[in-house]
Amino acid sequence: MTTTPTDDYMGFVGVTTASSSIMKVFPLWADILSLPTRTLVGHDLPMDAEPAQYRAMVEQIRDDPHHRGALVTTHKMNVYAAASDLFDELDPFAVSCAEISSISKRGAKLIGRAKDPITVDLALNDFLPADHFARTGAEVVILGAGGSGTALSWALAERADAPARVTVTARSQDKLDHLREVHRQHGTLEGLIQYVVTETPEQADAVVAAAPAGSVIANATGLGKDRPGSPLTDAVVFPEAAWVWEFNYRGSLEFMHQALAQQAARGLHVEDGWRYFIHGWSQVVADVFEIDLTPPVVEQLAEAAESVR
């Protein structure tokens, strides 16, 4: 999608933005929220983009007076790593988590925020009973230590109803070392988070199978959306009565199909990433356009989005 120089618009930084439901949803939300534009423009970058590409994209947003701001999906950590110095302000979440998911402007200032710790908690509360961990002693396994996995681990550490243990997996030690430093700076309770390298899907299977009944198993790897595949094999055995959370809502969704195949036999609760998508976008739209969101308005936005899902 392109705009004329006189059009205001919002941006969407991702990998395959044209296939996202938000392209149909945004104009509906613009009407509900009385936004100054109904135009959303995708900024597609490859998964392995160079730092210079991220800097050029941020500079484009900063320097175009008609560009109101942007949501960043897959590239949150890379945008921070490559271009954090281009921002006039960064919120504490952005600095601590080393990621930027919301790019907004306030006058001449360019502002970067990390909204994921808020949005992932809102999405979790939409389906998980408020006393689940206290009542069951369940744990959480987060597959993936990128932006979404970092945000979920952060949110879980802040919950009044905290899990007994949170295990975060990654295929390499450096990702886990970075996450451990995020938690150290944040002051996360010592011993709550376990950091496990799983070089193969079979090793990830073993971590999932070892979790107690009722545990939350979350796919925060991005596999099944921007790239096909799952962090697990089809031979994985999910814990009894587990809450299996696929962070994606579009794509090949192999992880979710693995859970659905065991749903009846293992008594699984299977959730996709639709509500995470709703909260993620609504929070950033509110940030970009300086809007106060209330729960009833969020539900109105969710209803409008459902109509084009």
Secondary structure, 3 states (H helix, E strand, C coil): CCCCCCCCEEEEEECCHHHCCHHHHHHHHHHHHCCCCCCEEEEECCCCCCHHHHHHHHHHHHHCCCEEEEEECCCHHHHHHHHHHHCCEECHHHHHHCCCCEEEEECCEEEEECCHHHHHHHHHHHHCCCCHHHHHCCCEEEECCCHHHHHHHHHHHHCCCCCCCEEEEECCHHHHHHHHHHHHHHCCCCCCEEEEECCCHHHHHHHHHHCCCCCEEEECCCECCCECCCCCCCCCCCCCCCEEEECCCCCCCHHHHHHHHHHHHHCCEEECCHHHHHHHHHHHHHHHCCCCCCHHHHHHHHHHHHCCC
